[in-house]
Amino acid sequence: MKAHGTHPLPRGGTDLISERMNPDPNVLVFDTPEQVAQAAAERFVDYSIASISDHVPFAVALAGGSTPRRAYELLATDEFKGRINWPRVHLFFGDERAVPPDDPQSNYRMVNDALISRIAIPAENVHRIIGEIEPTESAQSYEAELKDFFGKVDWPRFDLVWLGMGADGCRYPAAANQTGSHHVDVAGHQSRSARDIYGDGKRQGCDARAHFVQRICG
């Protein structure tokens, strides 16, 4: 979980933090995946409150894959959802597979099932990547949407960016477990292509003739 901004934040969920905390205060170590999800949900609440009080709206880039799903589910529970001003929250996606939104591999579908469909967030506040069109066209469309939302800036400034993590501890795009799959990844500054080939969760090689697109406000 990586945060952008300079807001002074309370440290929600501190009772869950392991005694083996890294000396770097921005790196927290937990004993179980459930503790990670609980702490991530607490910090989502913290950042939303601080950001909305400082400026409106609260812009979040969500991760796909299995890593963050439990945190999304927690945010949709009574313990958390009532503490968030959802009409002031805008949800974006860091990446998407080139599939329709109802496809089992869709990151949007996962987030919708775990969170969006269970909270009172306006439909216009959910900015999905259109995965069912050609990837380059999809990346260009999302670039335009980001520019429209953030205005004339060199780089979109999200209040919170969530990233997934592979089983080996490396940050991979969601295509990591989809060998040879088409993928739209909003993570670079210019449009470019690459194909990552993975086996057993570990990268085996990269073919620069690739099929997923990385593009953001280039």
C-alpha positions as CSV (number, residue, x, y, z in Angstrom):
1,M,0.0,0.0,0.0
2,K,1.5,3.2,-1.2
3,A,0.2,6.7,-0.4
4,H,0.7,9.9,-2.2
5,G,0.3,13.3,-0.5
6,T,1.5,15.2,2.5
7,H,-1.5,14.9,4.8
8,P,-0.7,14.2,8.5
9,L,-2.6,11.0,9.2
10,P,-3.6,9.1,12.3
11,R,-2.3,5.6,12.4
12,G,-5.4,3.5,12.2
13,G,-5.2,-0.2,13.1
14,T,-2.0,0.2,15.2
15,D,-3.1,-2.6,17.4
16,L,-2.5,-5.0,14.5
17,I,1.0,-3.9,13.8
18,S,3.7,-6.5,14.5
19,E,6.4,-5.9,17.0
20,R,8.8,-6.7,14.2
21,M,8.1,-3.4,12.4
22,N,10.7,-2.2,9.9
23,P,12.7,0.9,11.1
24,D,11.3,2.7,8.1
25,P,8.0,4.0,9.4
26,N,6.5,3.7,5.9
27,V,7.0,-0.1,5.9
28,L,4.8,-2.1,8.2
29,V,5.2,-5.9,8.8
30,F,2.2,-8.1,9.7
31,D,1.9,-11.7,10.8
32,T,-1.1,-12.7,8.7
33,P,-2.9,-11.6,5.4
34,E,-6.0,-10.7,7.5
35,Q,-4.0,-8.2,9.5
36,V,-2.7,-6.7,6.3
37,A,-6.3,-6.3,5.0
38,Q,-7.5,-4.8,8.3
39,A,-4.6,-2.3,8.4
40,A,-5.1,-1.4,4.7
41,A,-8.8,-0.8,5.3
42,E,-8.1,1.4,8.3
43,R,-5.6,3.4,6.4
44,F,-8.1,3.8,3.5
45,V,-10.4,5.4,6.1
46,D,-7.7,7.6,7.5
47,Y,-6.6,8.9,4.1
48,S,-10.1,9.5,3.0
49,I,-10.9,11.6,6.1
50,A,-7.7,13.6,5.8
51,S,-7.9,14.2,2.1
52,I,-11.6,15.2,2.1
53,S,-11.0,17.6,4.9
54,D,-8.0,19.1,3.0
55,H,-9.5,19.0,-0.5
56,V,-12.2,17.3,-2.5
57,P,-12.4,14.7,-3.8
58,F,-10.5,11.7,-2.5
59,A,-8.9,10.0,-5.6
60,V,-7.8,6.4,-5.3
61,A,-6.1,4.1,-7.8
62,L,-7.1,0.5,-7.0
63,A,-5.2,-2.7,-7.6
64,G,-6.6,-5.8,-9.2
65,G,-5.8,-9.4,-8.6
66,S,-6.3,-11.4,-5.4
67,T,-4.0,-9.4,-3.1
68,P,-6.4,-6.5,-2.2
69,R,-9.7,-8.3,-2.4
70,R,-10.0,-8.9,1.3
71,A,-9.4,-5.2,2.1
72,Y,-12.1,-4.3,-0.4
73,E,-14.5,-6.7,1.3
74,L,-13.7,-5.2,4.7
75,L,-14.3,-1.6,3.4
76,A,-17.8,-2.8,2.4
77,T,-18.7,-4.0,5.9
78,D,-20.6,-2.0,8.5
79,E,-17.3,-1.6,10.5
80,F,-15.8,0.6,7.7
81,K,-18.3,1.8,5.1
82,G,-20.1,4.2,7.3
83,R,-16.9,6.0,8.2
84,I,-16.2,6.9,4.6
85,N,-17.9,9.8,2.7
86,W,-18.4,7.7,-0.5
87,P,-19.9,10.6,-2.6
88,R,-16.6,12.4,-2.2
89,V,-14.5,9.3,-3.3
90,H,-13.5,8.6,-6.8
91,L,-12.2,5.1,-7.7
92,F,-9.8,4.6,-10.5
93,F,-8.0,1.4,-11.7
94,G,-4.2,1.0,-12.0
95,D,-4.6,-1.8,-14.6
96,E,-7.2,-4.0,-16.3
97,R,-7.2,-7.2,-18.3
98,A,-8.5,-6.8,-21.9
99,V,-11.9,-8.5,-21.1
100,P,-15.5,-7.3,-20.7
101,P,-16.5,-6.1,-17.2
102,D,-18.5,-9.2,-16.4
103,D,-15.6,-11.6,-17.3
104,P,-14.2,-13.6,-14.3
105,Q,-10.7,-12.2,-15.1
106,S,-11.9,-8.6,-15.0
107,N,-10.4,-6.5,-12.2
108,Y,-13.5,-4.3,-12.3
109,R,-15.7,-7.3,-11.7
110,M,-13.6,-8.3,-8.7
111,V,-13.8,-4.8,-7.2
112,N,-17.4,-4.5,-8.0
113,D,-18.3,-7.8,-6.4
114,A,-16.2,-7.1,-3.3
115,L,-16.8,-3.4,-2.8
116,I,-18.6,-1.2,-5.3
117,S,-21.9,-3.0,-5.4
118,R,-22.1,-3.0,-1.6
119,I,-21.5,0.7,-0.9
120,A,-23.3,4.0,-1.7
121,I,-20.9,5.4,-4.2
122,P,-22.3,7.4,-7.2
123,A,-21.8,5.5,-10.5
124,E,-20.0,8.5,-12.0
125,N,-17.4,8.2,-9.3
126,V,-16.2,4.8,-10.5
127,H,-13.8,5.2,-13.4
128,R,-13.3,1.8,-14.9
129,I,-10.8,1.0,-17.7
130,I,-12.7,-0.2,-20.8
131,G,-11.2,-3.7,-21.2
132,E,-13.5,-4.9,-23.9
133,I,-12.0,-2.7,-26.7
134,E,-8.6,-2.8,-28.3
135,P,-5.9,-2.2,-25.6
136,T,-4.3,0.9,-27.2
137,E,-7.7,2.5,-27.7
138,S,-8.6,1.7,-24.1
139,A,-5.3,3.2,-22.8
140,Q,-5.9,6.4,-24.9
141,S,-9.5,6.6,-23.6
142,Y,-8.4,6.3,-20.0
143,E,-5.6,8.8,-20.5
144,A,-8.2,11.3,-21.7
145,E,-10.4,10.6,-18.7
146,L,-7.5,11.1,-16.3
147,K,-6.7,14.4,-17.9
148,D,-10.3,15.5,-17.7
149,F,-10.4,14.6,-14.0
150,F,-7.0,15.9,-12.9
151,G,-6.8,18.9,-15.2
152,K,-3.6,20.3,-16.8
153,V,-1.0,18.6,-14.7
154,D,2.2,16.9,-15.6
155,W,1.2,13.8,-13.6
156,P,-2.1,12.7,-12.0
157,R,-1.8,13.1,-8.2
158,F,-3.8,10.4,-6.5
159,D,-4.4,10.6,-2.8
160,L,-3.9,6.8,-2.5
161,V,-2.4,4.2,-4.8
162,W,-2.8,0.5,-4.0
163,L,-0.5,-2.0,-5.6
164,G,-0.7,-5.8,-5.6
165,M,2.1,-8.2,-4.8
166,G,3.0,-11.6,-6.1
167,A,3.7,-14.7,-4.1
168,D,7.4,-14.1,-4.3
169,G,7.1,-10.6,-2.8
170,C,7.5,-8.8,-6.2
171,R,5.2,-6.1,-7.5
172,Y,3.8,-7.5,-10.8
173,P,1.2,-6.2,-13.2
174,A,-2.0,-8.2,-13.1
175,A,-1.0,-9.9,-16.3
176,A,1.6,-11.8,-14.3
177,N,-0.6,-14.8,-13.8
178,Q,-2.0,-14.6,-17.3
179,T,0.7,-15.9,-19.6
180,G,0.5,-14.3,-23.0
181,S,-2.7,-12.5,-22.0
182,H,-3.8,-9.0,-23.3
183,H,-3.6,-6.4,-20.6
184,V,-4.1,-2.7,-20.1
185,D,-1.9,-1.3,-17.4
186,V,-2.1,2.4,-16.4
187,A,1.3,2.6,-14.9
188,G,3.7,4.3,-17.4
189,H,4.2,7.8,-18.7
190,Q,4.1,6.9,-22.4
191,S,2.4,4.2,-24.5
192,R,4.6,1.2,-24.8
193,S,4.3,-2.6,-25.1
194,A,5.8,-5.6,-23.4
195,R,4.9,-9.2,-22.8
196,D,5.8,-10.8,-19.4
197,I,5.8,-14.5,-19.3
198,Y,5.5,-16.1,-15.9
199,G,5.6,-19.6,-14.5
200,D,4.6,-20.5,-11.0
201,G,4.3,-16.9,-10.1
202,K,7.9,-16.0,-11.1
203,R,8.9,-14.1,-14.2
204,Q,10.7,-16.3,-16.8
205,G,11.3,-13.7,-19.5
206,C,10.1,-10.6,-21.3
207,D,9.2,-10.2,-25.0
208,A,9.2,-6.6,-26.1
209,R,6.7,-7.3,-28.9
210,A,4.0,-7.5,-26.2
211,H,0.4,-7.2,-25.8
212,F,-0.3,-5.1,-22.7
213,V,-0.3,-1.3,-22.9
214,Q,1.1,1.0,-20.2
215,R,-0.1,4.6,-20.6
216,I,-1.0,7.5,-18.4
217,C,-1.1,11.2,-19.3
218,G,1.9,11.0,-21.7
